[in-house]
Amino acid sequence: MSRKIGSRYTAHQILGRGSAGTVWLGEGPQGPVAIKLLREDLAADQELVGRFVQERAALLGLNHPRVVGVRDLVVDGNDLALVMDLVRGTDLRTRLERERRLAPQVAVAITADVADALAAAHAAGIVHRDVKPENVLLDVHAPAGPGGAPPALLTDFGIAKLIDAPSRGNGSRVVGTPDYVAPEIVEGLPPRASVDVYALATVLYELLAGFTPFGGGHPGAVLRRHVTERVAPLPGIPDELWQLIHQCLAKAPASRLRASELAARLREQLPALAGHPPLDIDEPEPEPETYGEYGAYEGTPYAAEPYDTSARGVVPLVHGSAPDSTRDTHTSMRVPGADELAGGAHGTARAPRAQGAPRAGSARHRAAERRRRIRLGVTATAVAAALGVGGWLALADGEEGDPAIPSPTESDPSETP
């Protein structure tokens, strides 16, 4: 069913839905367009409408081949809409869901395109604030790049900034999608260009590994990991590429590369990555987390249902609701107190592991260790008996200076579940 958007545009077909609104395939004076129609409650917020009008020049002025351009802003009655270039293809999240992880050359080529987009935005004084696979569109009709990578374009500039501005009561909240939020945002600092570089490095990690470096479990726990844990290395990629990712995931914003530097350094890596297959690693098992106020949405403890780790980056915006199909998930979360984040980076995030290998500390890992110790104990006892010293082992058992190798029937108190 078609509908008019202002006096110049007609929306014909819904392309997707998100937390901020609905994207339509539309038609304008210059041909097909994509129209992002914001929710009615947002359109009714006169303060928000005023901010959109104030930002109109910046939104329309961001012109770059790797940016989905904003052509017009429509404010008409109950309609508030962004008219954008139409990109015929899919988004990066959809491709990840289909393939799980990408070949390194493809992943790096896509990331370099997005870094180019960010460099242009940062030069214009614009911080995206919500870089994630859902906001990266792949133009499948344009000539392919290295490794067959489709050109990538970044979309939704300004949406997070405008909708979640401090004047809407969110000044003490974290704005962003938990898996991609930079640690300084979690600590309540204002967003600078470096937060986009951190988020993009997280996206690159996800394209290579199939999961984000700090994701999994309750959203509050994800935010905490950004601040307190070090990123675990990815096995199977060139060291120089890993060093780039590691630098851009630094806790200190000043230690990260600028977007323009990242784009150039990534493109230097492309020839060496030709022919490398996707990594063959397992995602770390989710660790048990406690649910508390730290991960609350809008001040309400988010504890009724567990977080679904099967869809990375998906966070319901309404308590108890299911995530929408497009995973347009930028959210507002309380900024944690200093006592919750004290100590800085003091651990290492869950490390990727070889295919089929148990995670260190998991029940499978403890069981394997227990079996290994029992085998060692049985072997040592048999050897000792063969040497005629079995009686000495029996007498020594329980005395000061217990044998280093336990008997098969001993229990290790450290292995208590």
N, C-alpha and C positions, 0 to 999 in steps of 0.2 A: 504494500500500500504506500503510495507516494504522499509526501507532505511538503509544503512550502517552507523554506527557511529564509526569512526575510523576503525581500522583493526580487532577489537576483538568483536564488538557488532553489533547487528541488531535490529532496532526498528520496531515493527510490528503494533502496534495499539495505537492510542492516548487515554490516560486515562483522560486528563484534560488540560485546557489552563489557563494561568495566565499572569499577567503583565510582568513577567520576562522571560517567555518562555512557552514551552509545555512539558508535562510529557507523556512519551511513555511507554507502556509495551514492554520490549525488551528481548533479549536472549544474554547470554555471555558464556564464556568457562565453568562457574560453574553453569549454569542454568538460570532461569528467573530472570530478574532485572527490576527496574524502572529507566528510563533514563530521566533526566531533561535537555532538550535541550534549551539553552538560546537563546534569540532573536538574529537575525543576526546582528543588530546594536551593541549589546553588544559584540558579538563574534568578531566584527571588531575593537573593541576598544583595541588596543595593551596594553595600560596601565592597563585596567581591566584584560586582559589575564595574564599579568605579576603578578598581585596581586593574581589571582587564583593559579598560579603556586607556588608563595611564600607561600600561605596558604595550599598547598596540604597536607603537613605532618600533620597539625592540623586537617584538615577535615577528613583525613583517620584514624587519631589516636584516634578519639572520639568513643570509643567502650563501649557500655552499652546496656543492654536489653531493656531499655525504650527509646532508641535513634534509629532513622532510620539511619543505618550506611551508610556512603559513601564508596563505594568500589573502585572507580577509577575516575580520571579526564581525560577527552578526549579533547585535543586541536588538531584539524585536519582541516586545510583549514579554511572554514567559520563556522565550527562546534566548539562550546564550550559547553561541556556537563558534568553533574555530573551523575555518574552511582551509583545507590543506591539500598539498599535492597528493595525487593518487599514485601509490606504489603498488604495482601488480606483482604479487608474490605472497610470501608468508612472513611470519615473524620468527625470530631466532629461537624462541621458546618452543614453537611448534616443531621446528627441525630437530631440536635437542630431544624432544619427547619421542620423535620417530627414530633417531639414530643413537641416542643416549650420549655419545661423545663423538667428536669430530677428529679427522686426521689433523696432526699438528700444523701442517702448512695451511690448511683451510681455516683452522681456528685463528691462526696468527694473522692471516690476510683479512678476515672479517674484523678482528680486533683493531688492526691498523686503520681500517676505514673509519671505525667509530672514534678512534683517537684523533683522526683528522677532523671529524665533526666537532669534537670537544675543543680542539685547539682553536677552531674558528669561533666557537661560542665564547670561550674564555677570553679571546682577544677582544671580543665585543662587550666584555664585562658580564656575561651571562653564565651562571652555574646551573647545570641541569638538575642535580640533586636526586635523580631517580633512575640512574643508569642500570639497566637489567635486560635480560634477553627479550622480555615482552616489549620493550621499547626500541628494539633493533629490528628493522624491516629488511628483508632480503629481496632484491629486485631480480626475479628469475628471468625476466625478459631482456636484461642487459647482458652484454658480453661478459663471460666468466673471467675471473682473475686466476691467480696462482692456485694450482691444485683443483681447479674447477669451482673455486669459491665465488658465489654470486656477490655483486656489489652490495654493501651494507649501508643503510641510512638510519640515522638516529632521529627519533620522533619524541613528541610530548615535551619539548622545551617549555619551561615556564609554568607547567601545570602544577607541579608540587609547590613551587614558590607562591603562586597566586592563591591556590585553594587552601594551603596550610600556613598562611602568613601568621605571624605572632599576634596580630590584631584580632584574629579569630579565636583567641584564647589558648593557643597552642605553644606559647612562648617557652614553656617548661617541658615540652614533649619532643620525642625523637620523631622526625619526619623522614620516611624512607621505607624501603622493603628490608626487613631484618637481615637477610643473608648478605646484603650489599652495602650496609651502612658503615661508614668509616668510624673508627673509634672516637675521634674528636667530636663527632655528632652525638654519640652516646654520652659523652661527658659534658654535653651542653654548650659546646663552643659553636660560634657561627660558621655556616658552611662556606668554604672557599673552594677554589678550583681543584685543590688536591683531593677533595672528597669524591669528585668524579673519576679521578685517576685511580683511586683505591677501588671504587666500584667496578671500573672497567677491568682492572687486574683480577678482581674476583670473578668476573664473567669469563675471562680468558682461562682461569684455573678450571672453571666449571665446564667450559667447552672441551678442555683436554681430559679432565678426570671423570666427568659425568656427575659431579656433585660439587657444592661450594666448600671452601676450606673451613668455614666455621658454622655451617648449617647443621640442622638436625635437632629435634626436640622442641621444647617450649620456646617461643619467640624471645622471652626474656633471657633465657640461657644463651641463645644465639647472640644477642647483643653483648652479653657479658664476655663471651669468648672473643669477640672483636677487640676488646680492651685488654683481656688478661692472658690470652694464649698466643703463642707463636705459630706461624703457619708451618705445617708439615711439608717436607719436600715431596715433589712428584717424581717417582722413579720413571726412567725411560725417556726423558726429554734432554736435549743438550744442556750442558751446564750454563751456557751463556743465556739461553732462554729462561732457565729457572732463576738466574740472578736478576733478570729484568722483572719477573713476576714478584720475586721476593722483595726487591727494592720498592716496587709500587704498592706493596702491602705493608710497608713499614708503619709502625704505630705513630711515629713523628711525621706530621705532614711535610715538613721541610726536607725530609729525606727522600721523598718520592720524586720521580721524574715529572716534568711538565708534559702535558698531552702531546705537544709537538715533538718533544724529544722521544717520547714513547713510540709515536707513530714511525719516526725515522729509524729507531733502533729495531723495531719489529720487522720492518721491511728489509733490513740488513740480514735478518735471520731466514728469510723465505727461501733462498736458493738451497741452503743446507738442509732444509726440512723436506725437500721434494722426495716423495716415495715413502716417507715414514708412515706406517699404519697407525690407526688410533691406538691409544694405550690399552693394555690388557691388565687392569687392576680392579680390585673390589672396593666398593664403598665401605668405609668404616661402619661398624655397627653402632646404632644410636645408643648413647649412654643414658642411664636413668637420670631424670632431672626432677627437681622439686618445683612445684607451681606456687607462685607467690605474687606479691604486689609488684615486684620488679618487672614482670612481664605483662602487667595489666594494660588493658585498653581503656582509655578514658576513665581511669581510676577504678575500674571494676576488675577484681581478680579473675583471671582467665584460667579456671581450673576444672571446669566441668568435663571437657573432653580432651583427650590427648591430641597433640599436634600431628597432623598427617605428614610424615616425612616422605611419602611416596611422590609428592608433587612439590618439588623444591621451590621455595619462595612464595608459596600460597598461604595467605593468612586471611581468614574470614574477617571482614570489617565489622560485622554485627555478631555479637555473642551468640554462639550456637548455630550460626548459619553456615551454609556450604559456600566455598569460594566460587566466584563466577568463572565462566569459561575462558575469559581472556587474561585472568590473573593480573588485572590492573590493581595492584595491591599496595600502593604507598599508604602508609598508616601513621597514626600518631600514638606514640608510646611515652610513658613517663620517663623523664631523665632520672637515672639512678643517683642516689646520694654518694658522697665521697667514700663513706665506709663500705659501700657495696663494691666499689671499684678500686679500693686501696691496694697498692702493691705493684701495679703495672703488670707487664707481661711476665708471668711466672710459670707458665706451663706450655706444653706443646699441643696443638690441636690434634684431633684424632688422625693418625697417620694412615695414608693409603697403604694397602698391602697387596702382595701377590695374589693372583686369582686362586681362590679356595683356601687361602691361609687364614687361621683364626686371628682375631684381633687380640693384641696383648692385653691381659687382664680380664678377658671375657671368660664365660663359663667354659667354652670350648678350649680356650688356651689353658685354663687352670687344670681341666681334666687331662689334657695332653701332657702337661708338666707332671701331674701326679702319676700318670702311667709311666712316664720316662724315669721318674725317681724310683718307682717300684721295680722297674726292670734293672736299674742300676743296683738297687739293693739286693735283688735276687742274684744277680751276676756276681756281686762282691762277696756275698755269703758262700756261693758255690766255690768261688776261687779260694776263699779263706779255708773252707773245709778241705779242699784238695791239698792245701798246704799244711794241714794239720793244726790250724790255729783257731778252729771253730770254737773250742772251749774258751779261749781267751776272749773272743768276741762276746760270748754269752756272759762271762764274768764281768766284763767291762760295761755291759749294758746297764744304764741307770746310774753309774758312778760318775764322779767328777771327771770331766774330759770325755763326754759321750762321743761315740764314733761320729765322724763327719757324715757318713752315709746311713740314713735311717733304715730300720728293718721294714719289710713289706707291710707289717701290720701297724706301724706307727702312723699317727695322724699329724699333719703339719698344721699348727694353729694358725699360720698365716693363710691357709687355704680354706678357712671356714667361710662358707658362702655368706 
